[in-house]
Structure formats: structure tokens, C-alpha cells
Amino acid sequence: MSGKGPERFTKATLPRKTCVACGRPFAWRKKWSRDWHEVKYCSDRCRAIGSAKPLTARPTKA
């Protein structure tokens, strides 16, 4: 096995991204291997927060 197989990653060299919702860095996971380029959120909680429509303030009567 002299370098002819797929590239191997150690925990320190895994690809990283920053979560769009919370801004925290997160690392590649095997379950994201097919669609890593589409992953934006680090968790289901952040995905729920990030996909929610922002609340708009109603104008107050003066």
C-alpha cells in the first residue's frame, strides 16, 4: 500500500467549514462524504435556525 489508494485523513487534517448559523467551525464526517460541498450547518439545530425566516418588526403607531 504505497500511496495508490484514496487519500487518508487524520483527525487533524480533516476538511473544515464554518457553520452559517452559529459561526463555529466543524469538520468533515463520513455521512457527509457524498454531499460535503452542500453542507452548510454543523447540526440539525443550526439547520432549523438557519432555514427559519427571520422575524420582521412591525411598525409601531406613534
KALINDA-V994873 format. One record per pair of residues at least 24 apart in sequence whose ideal C-beta (glycine too) atoms are under 8 Angstrom apart, sorted by the first residue. I is the first residue (numbers start at 1). J is the second residue. D is the distance in whole Angstrom. If there is no record, write none. Layout:
I/J/D  I/J/D
//
This chain:
19/43/8  19/46/5  20/46/8  20/50/5  21/46/4  21/47/7  21/49/5  21/50/4  22/46/5  22/49/8
//
